[in-house]
């Protein structure tokens, strides 16, 4: 299975100022796989240590954090003679032994020649009071579910992915039927590695849905296992309300949809817990599209999305028949799946922090607004071949952005003030906007 993150790991290995690397991401997004695959392809040997239910490692890191002492124990545990030049050391599920996280500081300061990658679900990482986090002593890498481009490659459609990467839109349009069919599959399957690999192996959508439901159940079990007991019911209620939140016309998060009379302060900890675990994305409203966008963030208005479009489809009970009926899947839940899909692709695009904009005294809304270099780019999302862009045109007339993008099921086209980008080609968003 191809993951774009391997390229980032190769760059990390070659970096002159390399620090221990901490891979962050939700449970089951492929952290263990990508670490092992990288080690297998780019090192002579791998010393893999899993801290989950590992009493020996827990005892080791309770003691002195001297590097030689730790290395000796790691060699015994892994059965590998660790050589700084040709060995990748992997700390998996590092959140289970918080002092192992602290030890990364000492590796950076006293033994920077060693190549160390650590990973763990965000579950628990922020839940250990007193843990000395190695601020400034580690590099970070975020890992998300497979993007649509990665999904294309994983499912044997690498030539179609390469065509998108080349941005030859005349040729891309010739194959749009194939892209649309694959995009429908992606809406249902999503990018969770186990769901994708199950589809590749079985071509059975029912088995994919079983995997998704099992993942959702595991997340709910994690609520009880890792979250403070008094917060668990609120986490569950907030989590299960998300499909209804996204099915609304404007998608703005409303606490009253969790339960009648609910107040923000009652659910702040629950929401932060889900954010820390990587299970949800929060997209805040901006009051003005100006630099820097974060300075114009409205903390009282935001949208909440889940980590994966396939999981949202499972949570929403999306019927398999939707895949077979024209563009229905793109319009399900008033286009909620489409907005989730676009947000997910933006999140995997480094350097993009998406916001959204609404006018103060009208219904005008821009689904996503983000910075790209010196530019602020508005992006309007349309679920089907709807070419009306009233809100976007109004925004453009008011703020005169250098670039304006609409993404829809329509073909690529460049208009005087607007670029229409097909949903299946959303990965090209930055290069297209900057090529004009």
Phi, psi and omega in degrees: 000128181278133172231130180301332182299338177301321179298321178295322179292323177297318178295321178299315181301321184277353185294136181291327181252043184298135174244164169307142186251131177249116178268123182249145178170163181292166178299138173070026174266001174105023182296313181297316181300313186291326177294313181293318180296318177298315179298318182296322185272337190236004177224158177288328181208159182232128172258101186260125179237123177254121184273355183291122181052039182249092184294328180298315181289326177298318178293321180301312187278354171286337182272204181297138182263029175298136188298315183295321178299314181294316181299319178301315181292322179295324179294320178294315183296317185270341185074017182242133172281112188279115176252129186300332186273333188230011183241131171264125177261124181246124171256107181258147184054047187294339181295342181285341177230085187305327181289342172293325175297316178299324184296338180299330177299318184285328173297318180294317185282323189248343181213059185292350180288344180278142181262108185234127174240133178238152178207157175187150172302149178295347175301115175097338184300319182264012188250020180240090179302139177092350178290131178273101182282136185283067182300128178079358184251359180226152169267159181236149172220130178267136177240129182243172170303164180302133172287172178298323178297315178295324177297317178302313182293317182297328183267016175084020181246045184297323180296323176293323177295317180297325179295318176298317181297327180282344177059036174273084191289336176295316179286322178303317181298328179296333182250022187296331177300318178295315180299319182294317178298318180291325178293321175302316178301316183296322177302322183277316185277320183075199186241010176293125188307319182293322178294318180294314182294325177297318178295318180299320184283325189244338187054033186240109182293330179295320178292325175299315180296325175299317178298314181298315180295325177294320177296316180298320177295319179297321178297317180295325176293326177296328177305310183291326185285321191248334185275155174303138187306320184289343182266340187305311181300323181288324175300314181299315182294318179296314182301313183286345179278348190298315178304319178293323178299316184282341179281350177288161184298315184259353175065358177301134182292129181236119183296332180296343177280343175288309172198156182298130178084004181296145180239152184304314185298335180286339187241008181298314181294320179298316180294318180296323179297314179295324176294313181299329181275356179076014183274341178225157171246141179245122180246113186271152174284147169248146180274340182206131180278077183225163182279140342279147185302323184298336179289343182249024181287133176262107187289348182263357181227124182199165173246150177240129174240160175269175187285343187209137182295324178295322177292323176296320177299320179291316179299327183273354181070035181302127182282139180301332180299335180300332181289338188263349189254079175055234182261017186302318184300328181287338183258357181304144178053042178058037177082012183298320179297323180293317179294321175300315180301312182296315178302317181298320179290325176296320183295328180277354180268108187303139176091355180258124170242104186280142170235182169224164184230138170228147177287152182291321188233032176206179180272003182298132179214139172251123189300317179218142175225134182211160177270142171221102186061233181274002187252149171250121189248121173274141180228116178258134184254126176241134187284336183227216182266036180283113185263003176285137180221056186299314181296319181293320179295318178299316178299316182296318180295328184279317188249348178050056177292153180294325180231144173220133185234135169243135174244134186204186176277359179283164181290163175298134173207146179249114178256180185303317185239358191222140170251123173264121183247124178300146181305323183286351180248022185297339180298339183274009193303314183289315183293323179294315182295328185268352180276346186293000000 
